[in-house]
Amino acid sequence: MRKLAILLGGAIALAACSTTPPPAAPVDINNPLLAPGFMAQASSANQFEIQSSQLALTASQNPAVQNFANMLIADHSAMGQQMAAAAAAARLAPPPPTLLPAQQAMLDQLRASGTGPSFDMAFQQAQIQAHQQGIALMQNYSTGGDVPALRTLAAGAIPIMQRHLATAQSLQVMAAPPPPPPPMAPPPPRRAGERG
């Protein structure tokens, strides 16, 4: 009888070990107050800043736009490294450096704006919009996010992004010049005896 009890206990223990844990809840990248959502959205915003600024270095001839683009590349590259370090400190896998659909659409629209003054105006507007959204994301996470290391990162990014926004708003870009008027037709030739 004792052997039966031991065998039965062993079988129950083995059965308990073989049960698989319930599947983990899916990661919601749409919730910016949870670390996976915040990191996905912040990483995408960061990539937009870097890629749109790299585009500005070739599509703009305006030195102010190019200087601003260089500043954005440097600052947002550093922010990406800081996010990776904060994620590692929290034992989270950093998101891949990809664009979410909203930022991809903004980048595609910027590419379609052409070059020169038309690009400069589109770049300025894209940077104002992107930085307003980015500041809101950082402010919300810094006060209500779930991972302390990422909250600290978000709080530290706010002043840098506010400076970028102020720079974008004061950026001196010129509207594309209007097309030249059509050439005027030459006056008809005068005939002998006509008064002009």
Sequence and secondary structure as in RCSB ss.txt:
>XXXX:A:sequence
MRKLAILLGGAIALAACSTTPPPAAPVDINNPLLAPGFMAQASSANQFEIQSSQLALTASQNPAVQNFANMLIAD
HSAMGQQMAAAAAAARLAPPPPTLLPAQQAMLDQLRASGTGPSFDMAFQQAQIQAHQQGIALMQNYSTGGDVPAL
RTLAAGAIPIMQRHLATAQSLQVMAAPPPPPPPMAPPPPRRAGERG
>XXXX:A:secstr
 HHHHHHHHHHHHHHHHHS         TT TTSHHHHHHHHHHHHHHHHHHHHHHHHH   HHHHHHHHHHHHH
HHHHHHHHHHHHHHTT     S   HHHHHHHHHHHTT SHHHHHHHHHHHHHHHHHHHHHHHHHHHHH S HHH
HHHHHHHHHHHHHHHHHHHH                     TT   
